[in-house]
Amino acid sequence: MPMPTPHALPDLALVSALLRNAARAEILPRAQSPDPRLKADGTWVTDADLAMQTRVQHELAALWPHIPLLGEEMTAEAQQQLMAKEAASPDGPGLWVLDPLDGTSNFSAGLPVFGPSLAWIQGGRVRLGVVVDVMRDEVFSAALGAGAFLNGQPLRAPATQVPLSKTIACIDFKRLSAPLATQLAMRPPYSSQRSIGSVALDWCWVAAGRFHLYLHGSQGLWDYAAGGLILSEAGGHGQTLAGEAVFNNTLEKRSAVCAGDAGLFAQCTHWLTENDRVGR
């Protein structure tokens, strides 16, 4: 594969291969001995998170030295500085946003659902997104206006024609408001509910038709940026619980409701309008 010239635009195939290879080198060998430890914010981190972020940052800098990287494992101050610079420079090179290991709790517990998520944001838009499902060797990817892909093959969210009452919904109850979580538990509008513990893969699995719906109350930019683009480019639909675009070019935590099918998305948002009095 030819090396890009300095200041060239990121290439989706090259970025996808870089992230997959890094995951196989840094995450997969550590899966049998994750050695998790708690961070100050109460979330888990492992040697795999740190090694993956270091490797990806180094390899991206070698290929596109003009594009900085914002990683989940950086300090909050460094993240804010990078985000502010990107927002103030719409004609600049943008920045990479990396979650080196989404699903760290799964990884630490030996649950085989986890992987890295990488997005390129430029000019206030998410322009590239790649998510790797490490244990299944699946690479979900998308480029703005160019479609979504699964292992290099075009990916389209299926038009299921399934009514809301017959759907499989991916829901993280813990991060929803108590009134909405109670409504969903007491009067579920769906047939069955799952939660797989990886926000980035949640988005991708909706794009692939494995879930019909997705509902989450609070996720970070590195959680949703790549997956949100992949779902959108696959033909899916999503917004916050307040009806806004999920991506807003900030580090603000965002809620999300999405579906792969327009009709189903309309049914779901209608139900939320009628039942969620604390939409956010």
ZADO-575813 format. One record per residue (C-alpha): residue in one letter; x, y, z. Coordinates in nm, 2 decimals. Example, Ala and Ser with C-alpha at 12.3 -4.5 7.8 and 13.67 -1.06 7.14 Angstrom:
REM residues 2
+-------+--------+--------+--------+
: nukol :      u :      v :      w :
+-------+--------+--------+--------+
:     A :   1.23 :  -0.45 :   0.78 :
:     S :   1.37 :  -0.11 :   0.71 :
+-------+--------+--------+--------+
//
This chain:
REM residues 280
+-------+--------+--------+--------+
: nukol :      u :      v :      w :
+-------+--------+--------+--------+
:     M :   0.00 :   0.00 :   0.00 :
:     P :   0.16 :   0.34 :  -0.10 :
:     M :   0.25 :   0.58 :   0.17 :
:     P :   0.05 :   0.91 :   0.17 :
:     T :   0.23 :   1.23 :   0.10 :
:     P :   0.26 :   1.48 :   0.39 :
:     H :  -0.07 :   1.67 :   0.44 :
:     A :  -0.26 :   1.43 :   0.22 :
:     L :  -0.62 :   1.36 :   0.33 :
:     P :  -0.67 :   1.04 :   0.54 :
:     D :  -0.75 :   0.73 :   0.33 :
:     L :  -1.03 :   0.51 :   0.47 :
:     A :  -0.87 :   0.18 :   0.37 :
:     L :  -0.53 :   0.28 :   0.51 :
:     V :  -0.68 :   0.40 :   0.84 :
:     S :  -0.89 :   0.08 :   0.87 :
:     A :  -0.59 :  -0.14 :   0.81 :
:     L :  -0.39 :   0.06 :   1.06 :
:     L :  -0.65 :   0.03 :   1.34 :
:     R :  -0.71 :  -0.34 :   1.28 :
:     N :  -0.34 :  -0.43 :   1.28 :
:     A :  -0.28 :  -0.23 :   1.59 :
:     A :  -0.57 :  -0.40 :   1.77 :
:     R :  -0.44 :  -0.74 :   1.68 :
:     A :  -0.09 :  -0.65 :   1.80 :
:     E :  -0.18 :  -0.46 :   2.12 :
:     I :  -0.53 :  -0.58 :   2.24 :
:     L :  -0.56 :  -0.94 :   2.13 :
:     P :  -0.24 :  -1.07 :   2.30 :
:     R :  -0.35 :  -0.91 :   2.63 :
:     A :  -0.70 :  -1.05 :   2.63 :
:     Q :  -0.60 :  -1.34 :   2.86 :
:     S :  -0.44 :  -1.12 :   3.12 :
:     P :  -0.60 :  -0.78 :   3.11 :
:     D :  -0.48 :  -0.65 :   3.45 :
:     P :  -0.76 :  -0.39 :   3.50 :
:     R :  -0.74 :  -0.09 :   3.74 :
:     L :  -0.97 :   0.19 :   3.83 :
:     K :  -0.91 :   0.55 :   3.71 :
:     A :  -1.00 :   0.86 :   3.91 :
:     D :  -1.33 :   0.89 :   3.73 :
:     G :  -1.43 :   0.54 :   3.83 :
:     T :  -1.39 :   0.37 :   3.49 :
:     W :  -1.15 :   0.09 :   3.41 :
:     V :  -0.82 :   0.11 :   3.22 :
:     T :  -0.58 :  -0.17 :   3.12 :
:     D :  -0.24 :  -0.20 :   2.97 :
:     A :  -0.41 :  -0.27 :   2.64 :
:     D :  -0.59 :   0.07 :   2.65 :
:     L :  -0.26 :   0.25 :   2.70 :
:     A :  -0.05 :   0.05 :   2.46 :
:     M :  -0.31 :   0.08 :   2.19 :
:     Q :  -0.34 :   0.46 :   2.23 :
:     T :   0.04 :   0.50 :   2.22 :
:     R :   0.07 :   0.28 :   1.91 :
:     V :  -0.21 :   0.44 :   1.71 :
:     Q :  -0.10 :   0.79 :   1.80 :
:     H :   0.26 :   0.71 :   1.68 :
:     E :   0.14 :   0.54 :   1.35 :
:     L :  -0.11 :   0.81 :   1.27 :
:     A :   0.16 :   1.08 :   1.33 :
:     A :   0.40 :   0.90 :   1.10 :
:     L :   0.14 :   0.91 :   0.82 :
:     W :  -0.04 :   1.24 :   0.88 :
:     P :   0.19 :   1.44 :   1.11 :
:     H :  -0.03 :   1.76 :   1.07 :
:     I :  -0.34 :   1.60 :   1.23 :
:     P :  -0.33 :   1.58 :   1.61 :
:     L :  -0.49 :   1.31 :   1.81 :
:     L :  -0.74 :   1.34 :   2.10 :
:     G :  -0.75 :   1.01 :   2.30 :
:     E :  -0.98 :   0.90 :   2.57 :
:     E :  -0.68 :   0.83 :   2.80 :
:     M :  -0.55 :   1.18 :   2.77 :
:     T :  -0.60 :   1.44 :   3.05 :
:     A :  -0.93 :   1.63 :   3.03 :
:     E :  -0.73 :   1.96 :   3.00 :
:     A :  -0.54 :   1.83 :   2.69 :
:     Q :  -0.87 :   1.70 :   2.54 :
:     Q :  -1.04 :   2.04 :   2.59 :
:     Q :  -0.74 :   2.23 :   2.43 :
:     L :  -0.74 :   2.01 :   2.12 :
:     M :  -1.12 :   2.03 :   2.08 :
:     A :  -1.12 :   2.41 :   2.12 :
:     K :  -0.84 :   2.44 :   1.86 :
:     E :  -1.03 :   2.22 :   1.61 :
:     A :  -1.36 :   2.42 :   1.66 :
:     A :  -1.17 :   2.75 :   1.61 :
:     S :  -1.00 :   2.63 :   1.28 :
:     P :  -1.27 :   2.51 :   1.04 :
:     D :  -1.02 :   2.51 :   0.75 :
:     G :  -0.75 :   2.33 :   0.95 :
:     P :  -0.65 :   1.97 :   0.94 :
:     G :  -0.89 :   1.86 :   1.20 :
:     L :  -0.81 :   1.60 :   1.46 :
:     W :  -0.83 :   1.23 :   1.53 :
:     V :  -1.06 :   1.11 :   1.81 :
:     L :  -0.97 :   0.77 :   1.95 :
:     D :  -1.11 :   0.53 :   2.21 :
:     P :  -0.83 :   0.28 :   2.22 :
:     L :  -1.05 :   0.01 :   2.38 :
:     D :  -1.42 :   0.06 :   2.39 :
:     G :  -1.57 :  -0.20 :   2.62 :
:     T :  -1.28 :  -0.21 :   2.87 :
:     S :  -1.51 :  -0.36 :   3.13 :
:     N :  -1.60 :  -0.65 :   2.89 :
:     F :  -1.23 :  -0.69 :   2.81 :
:     S :  -1.14 :  -0.70 :   3.18 :
:     A :  -1.41 :  -0.96 :   3.26 :
:     G :  -1.33 :  -1.19 :   2.96 :
:     L :  -1.65 :  -1.09 :   2.77 :
:     P :  -1.56 :  -1.10 :   2.40 :
:     V :  -1.72 :  -0.77 :   2.29 :
:     F :  -1.47 :  -0.48 :   2.27 :
:     G :  -1.25 :  -0.29 :   2.03 :
:     P :  -1.10 :   0.04 :   1.93 :
:     S :  -1.29 :   0.33 :   1.77 :
:     L :  -1.13 :   0.60 :   1.56 :
:     A :  -1.28 :   0.91 :   1.39 :
:     W :  -1.14 :   1.20 :   1.19 :
:     I :  -1.32 :   1.53 :   1.26 :
:     Q :  -1.25 :   1.82 :   1.03 :
:     G :  -1.44 :   2.14 :   0.97 :
:     G :  -1.71 :   2.06 :   1.23 :
:     R :  -1.79 :   1.72 :   1.06 :
:     V :  -1.71 :   1.36 :   1.13 :
:     R :  -1.54 :   1.27 :   0.80 :
:     L :  -1.40 :   0.92 :   0.86 :
:     G :  -1.49 :   0.65 :   1.12 :
:     V :  -1.35 :   0.31 :   1.19 :
:     V :  -1.45 :   0.06 :   1.46 :
:     V :  -1.29 :  -0.28 :   1.50 :
:     D :  -1.46 :  -0.58 :   1.67 :
:     V :  -1.14 :  -0.75 :   1.78 :
:     M :  -1.27 :  -1.10 :   1.86 :
:     R :  -1.48 :  -1.13 :   1.55 :
:     D :  -1.22 :  -0.96 :   1.32 :
:     E :  -1.48 :  -0.73 :   1.19 :
:     V :  -1.39 :  -0.38 :   1.07 :
:     F :  -1.67 :  -0.13 :   1.04 :
:     S :  -1.58 :   0.18 :   0.85 :
:     A :  -1.73 :   0.49 :   0.68 :
:     A :  -1.64 :   0.80 :   0.49 :
:     L :  -1.87 :   1.10 :   0.48 :
:     G :  -2.07 :   1.09 :   0.16 :
:     A :  -1.90 :   0.77 :   0.04 :
:     G :  -2.10 :   0.50 :   0.23 :
:     A :  -2.03 :   0.25 :   0.51 :
:     F :  -1.84 :  -0.08 :   0.49 :
:     L :  -1.80 :  -0.41 :   0.68 :
:     N :  -1.46 :  -0.57 :   0.61 :
:     G :  -1.44 :  -0.37 :   0.29 :
:     Q :  -1.78 :  -0.46 :   0.16 :
:     P :  -2.07 :  -0.21 :   0.13 :
:     L :  -2.29 :  -0.20 :   0.44 :
:     R :  -2.65 :  -0.09 :   0.44 :
:     A :  -2.89 :  -0.10 :   0.73 :
:     P :  -3.17 :  -0.33 :   0.64 :
:     A :  -3.52 :  -0.20 :   0.59 :
:     T :  -3.68 :  -0.45 :   0.83 :
:     Q :  -4.05 :  -0.34 :   0.82 :
:     V :  -4.06 :  -0.48 :   1.18 :
:     P :  -4.31 :  -0.30 :   1.41 :
:     L :  -4.18 :  -0.14 :   1.72 :
:     S :  -4.34 :  -0.41 :   1.94 :
:     K :  -4.14 :  -0.68 :   1.77 :
:     T :  -3.80 :  -0.53 :   1.78 :
:     I :  -3.47 :  -0.62 :   1.96 :
:     A :  -3.35 :  -0.30 :   2.13 :
:     C :  -3.00 :  -0.23 :   2.26 :
:     I :  -3.05 :  -0.02 :   2.58 :
:     D :  -2.82 :   0.09 :   2.86 :
:     F :  -3.07 :   0.16 :   3.14 :
:     K :  -2.81 :   0.28 :   3.38 :
:     R :  -2.74 :   0.60 :   3.18 :
:     L :  -3.10 :   0.69 :   3.12 :
:     S :  -3.31 :   0.92 :   3.34 :
:     A :  -3.49 :   0.73 :   3.61 :
:     P :  -3.84 :   0.82 :   3.48 :
:     L :  -3.75 :   0.70 :   3.12 :
:     A :  -3.58 :   0.38 :   3.24 :
:     T :  -3.88 :   0.30 :   3.46 :
:     Q :  -4.12 :   0.35 :   3.17 :
:     L :  -3.91 :   0.13 :   2.95 :
:     A :  -3.89 :  -0.14 :   3.21 :
:     M :  -4.26 :  -0.13 :   3.31 :
:     R :  -4.41 :  -0.08 :   2.97 :
:     P :  -4.15 :  -0.19 :   2.71 :
:     P :  -4.25 :  -0.09 :   2.36 :
:     Y :  -4.00 :  -0.35 :   2.22 :
:     S :  -4.00 :  -0.73 :   2.22 :
:     S :  -3.66 :  -0.79 :   2.37 :
:     Q :  -3.37 :  -0.59 :   2.51 :
:     R :  -2.99 :  -0.63 :   2.51 :
:     S :  -2.68 :  -0.44 :   2.63 :
:     I :  -2.34 :  -0.55 :   2.50 :
:     G :  -2.12 :  -0.31 :   2.69 :
:     S :  -1.95 :  -0.14 :   2.39 :
:     V :  -2.10 :   0.19 :   2.27 :
:     A :  -1.91 :   0.20 :   1.95 :
:     L :  -2.02 :  -0.15 :   1.85 :
:     D :  -2.38 :  -0.07 :   1.96 :
:     W :  -2.39 :   0.18 :   1.67 :
:     C :  -2.23 :  -0.06 :   1.43 :
:     W :  -2.45 :  -0.35 :   1.52 :
:     V :  -2.76 :  -0.13 :   1.45 :
:     A :  -2.60 :  -0.05 :   1.11 :
:     A :  -2.56 :  -0.42 :   1.04 :
:     G :  -2.92 :  -0.50 :   1.14 :
:     R :  -2.82 :  -0.70 :   1.45 :
:     F :  -3.02 :  -0.46 :   1.67 :
:     H :  -3.33 :  -0.28 :   1.55 :
:     L :  -3.31 :   0.01 :   1.80 :
:     Y :  -3.05 :   0.17 :   2.02 :
:     L :  -3.10 :   0.39 :   2.32 :
:     H :  -2.83 :   0.54 :   2.54 :
:     G :  -2.84 :   0.83 :   2.79 :
:     S :  -2.48 :   0.96 :   2.80 :
:     Q :  -2.18 :   0.89 :   2.58 :
:     G :  -1.85 :   1.06 :   2.51 :
:     L :  -1.73 :   1.19 :   2.17 :
:     W :  -1.48 :   0.90 :   2.14 :
:     D :  -1.77 :   0.66 :   2.20 :
:     Y :  -2.01 :   0.77 :   1.93 :
:     A :  -1.82 :   0.97 :   1.66 :
:     A :  -1.71 :   0.68 :   1.44 :
:     G :  -2.01 :   0.46 :   1.51 :
:     G :  -2.25 :   0.75 :   1.45 :
:     L :  -2.10 :   0.81 :   1.10 :
:     I :  -2.10 :   0.44 :   1.02 :
:     L :  -2.47 :   0.42 :   1.10 :
:     S :  -2.56 :   0.73 :   0.91 :
:     E :  -2.36 :   0.63 :   0.60 :
:     A :  -2.53 :   0.29 :   0.62 :
:     G :  -2.87 :   0.46 :   0.59 :
:     G :  -2.96 :   0.46 :   0.95 :
:     H :  -3.11 :   0.74 :   1.16 :
:     G :  -3.02 :   0.89 :   1.49 :
:     Q :  -3.06 :   1.19 :   1.72 :
:     T :  -3.04 :   1.28 :   2.09 :
:     L :  -3.33 :   1.23 :   2.32 :
:     A :  -3.40 :   1.60 :   2.29 :
:     G :  -3.42 :   1.57 :   1.91 :
:     E :  -3.08 :   1.72 :   1.83 :
:     A :  -2.79 :   1.59 :   1.62 :
:     V :  -2.58 :   1.37 :   1.84 :
:     F :  -2.25 :   1.51 :   1.71 :
:     N :  -2.21 :   1.88 :   1.80 :
:     N :  -1.83 :   1.92 :   1.78 :
:     T :  -1.78 :   1.94 :   2.16 :
:     L :  -1.68 :   1.70 :   2.44 :
:     E :  -2.02 :   1.73 :   2.59 :
:     K :  -2.18 :   1.39 :   2.68 :
:     R :  -2.46 :   1.31 :   2.45 :
:     S :  -2.77 :   1.09 :   2.46 :
:     A :  -2.87 :   0.89 :   2.15 :
:     V :  -3.17 :   0.71 :   2.00 :
:     C :  -3.13 :   0.54 :   1.67 :
:     A :  -3.26 :   0.28 :   1.43 :
:     G :  -3.16 :   0.14 :   1.10 :
:     D :  -3.50 :   0.19 :   0.94 :
:     A :  -3.67 :   0.52 :   0.89 :
:     G :  -4.02 :   0.39 :   0.97 :
:     L :  -3.90 :   0.22 :   1.29 :
:     F :  -3.71 :   0.54 :   1.39 :
:     A :  -4.03 :   0.74 :   1.35 :
:     Q :  -4.22 :   0.49 :   1.57 :
:     C :  -3.95 :   0.50 :   1.84 :
:     T :  -3.92 :   0.88 :   1.85 :
:     H :  -4.30 :   0.91 :   1.87 :
:     W :  -4.30 :   0.67 :   2.17 :
:     L :  -4.03 :   0.87 :   2.33 :
:     T :  -4.22 :   1.20 :   2.27 :
:     E :  -4.52 :   1.05 :   2.45 :
:     N :  -4.33 :   0.88 :   2.73 :
:     D :  -4.00 :   1.06 :   2.80 :
:     R :  -4.07 :   1.38 :   3.00 :
:     V :  -3.70 :   1.44 :   3.08 :
:     G :  -3.55 :   1.40 :   2.73 :
:     R :  -3.19 :   1.51 :   2.71 :
+-------+--------+--------+--------+
//
